[in-house]
Amino acid sequence: MTHKALFFVFLSCCFLGFSQNMPKGEILDSLKIKGSDDSFALYLPSSFDASKPNPVVFIFEPAARSKIGIQPFIQASEEYGYILVCSNNAKNGPYNTNFEIANRLFNHVFSSFKIKENQIYFAGFSGGARLATAIAALTNKAAGVIACGAGFSHLPEHMPSTQNFAYVGMCGDRDFNYFEMINVKKFLERLNFTHAIFTYNGYHDWPSETKIKQAFDWLQLQTHRSKRKIVPEDILKSYYQSDYDRIEAFRKQGNWLQTALSYERMLASYKGLFELDSIQNQYDNLLKEKQLILANKQLSAALSEEVILKNKFRNRFDADLKSPKANRLNWWKKQLEKLKKQSEKSNLEHEKMIYRVKNSIGVMTWSTQNSNLYNANQSQKEYCQDLAKLMNTIFKK
C-alpha cells in the first residue's frame, strides 16, 4: 500500500453523527477509536454545530500528550470554529507506524463529524511537526500546516514542493532546531511556496495560544487571497493593525531582527490588499540602521559557528557510540567547559547559539536511548546517561 493510499480514504465515509451530544468548550480526553486500542483528545468550540460542516485541525504531539497538544489551539478554535483533534498514540517514531495511527484517527473523525474538506489543517510540535508536514505533502489535501519547533523529515516525498497548502513555521530562537527553521524559510522561498516563518524569544516548547492564533490569522489571509476576498474588510484591517503593532513593540524593545522580519512578513502578506508604500519606506530605512546591521552580523557569525560545532559534536558522538565502553568523556568535559565559558562572555546571539548547541547534544543522548528511534545496546545507553549527567553538571555550575 502506498503512502497516499493510507490517507483520506475516509473522505467517502458515511457521516454517522456521533457528535450531537458531546460537550463544547472543554477538552475531552481518551476518546476511543472503534476497532482499535487507539484514543484521542477532542475539543469542540462553543460555536460547534453538528448539523453543519466544520473546519478541523489534526494535531500531533511528539510524546502523544494529547491534552497538552490541544491547549495552545483553543483560542484559535474559539475564534474560527475549528474542531481540534490530537492523537494519544502518534508520537516520535517510525513514520509508517504513525501513518497507520493517523489513518485510523482520520477515518474515525470523518465518520463522526461533518468536516469542511477545504478547511483541513495539520499541526504539530517537534517530531509531530515533521509528521504533520509529511501527511500534508503526501496527500495534498491540507489547507494549511502549522509546524512548531521543527521543519521536515529527511525524505523528499515528505517535503513541500508543488502542493497547494500554506505552511507556517514557528520556532523559538533558543530552540535547537532554530537553524533548521531558517533553512526551511530559504527552501520555501526558492520554491515560491506560500509560507510564513515566525521566530520568537523562546525554547523548544509549544508556542503560546497567542502565537498559534497569530499563525491562524495569517492562514486566514491566505484563504482570503486564494478565494478572493472572503474575509470582511474590518477583520482584514484588524489583522493589519495587529501586525503593525507588533512591529512597534519590537522597535521599542530594541529587537531589531524581529522588527525586520515582521516588516518582511507584512510586505508579503498584505501585497495587493493594502497600500504599502509607507511600510516599504520604513523597512528600507530600517535596513540602514547600524543596530540592525550589527545584529545581522552577530546572527550570521553565530549561525556559521553553530554549523561547525554541531558537526564536530555529532561526529564525535557517532564515533563514541561505536566503542562506548572506552573512557571518552574527558574530551567532552573539556569541550563543554569551553562552551560554558564562551556563553558567559559572548553577545546575545552567540549565547543563544551555545544554548542551542548544548541542547542538541542533549537531544542526541535522549534520542539514542529512545527505543522508538534507535536500537541502542546497554553500553551505549549508559554512555548517553553519563554524557547527559556531565553536561548538566557543567552547565548548572
Beta strands, then each sheet from edge to edge (+ up, - down):
strand 1: 27-32
strand 2: 39-43
strand 3: 54-60
strand 4: 83-87
strand 5: 115-125
strand 6: 144-148
strand 7: 166-172
strand 8: 195-200
sheet 1: 1+ 2- 4+ 3+ 5+ 6+ 7+ 8+
end
